Amino acid sequence: MPQLNPNPWFAILVFSWLIFLTVIPTKILNHVTPNELTPVGAEEHKTEPWDWPW
């Protein structure tokens, strides 16, 4: 049964995964976000007791 011969398909599988794991992540990580994130300082909110109307 020739479709069970793993010789060409295994090599194609290995080389395609090598490309996926080496080329594509480097291309994705080279993108720069247009707006750099700035850290926001922790501000304490002023809380006041609320008087119940009854």
C-alpha positions in Angstrom: 0.0 0.0 0.0 1.9 3.1 -1.2 -0.1 5.6 0.9 1.4 4.2 4.1 4.9 5.0 3.0 6.0 7.6 5.6 9.2 8.7 3.8 8.2 11.8 1.9 5.3 12.8 4.2 7.3 12.7 7.4 10.0 14.9 5.9 7.4 17.4 4.7 5.8 17.4 8.2 9.2 18.0 10.0 10.3 20.8 7.6 6.9 22.5 7.7 7.0 22.5 11.6 10.5 23.8 11.6 9.4 26.7 9.4 6.4 27.4 11.6 8.5 27.3 14.8 11.4 29.5 13.5 10.2 31.9 10.9 6.7 32.8 11.9 7.3 33.7 15.6 10.2 36.0 14.6 8.0 37.8 12.1 5.2 38.2 14.6 7.5 39.4 17.4 9.1 42.1 15.2 5.8 44.0 15.1 5.7 47.1 17.3 2.5 48.4 18.9 1.6 51.8 17.7 0.9 53.2 21.1 3.3 52.2 23.8 1.7 51.4 27.1 2.4 53.7 30.0 2.1 52.4 33.6 -0.7 54.0 35.6 0.1 54.9 39.1 -2.0 53.4 41.9 -4.4 56.1 43.1 -6.5 55.6 46.2 -10.1 56.5 45.6 -11.7 58.8 48.1 -14.7 57.0 49.6 -17.3 58.7 51.7 -19.9 57.0 53.8 -23.3 57.0 52.2 -26.3 58.1 54.4 -29.3 55.9 53.9 -32.5 58.0 53.3 -34.6 56.1 55.9 
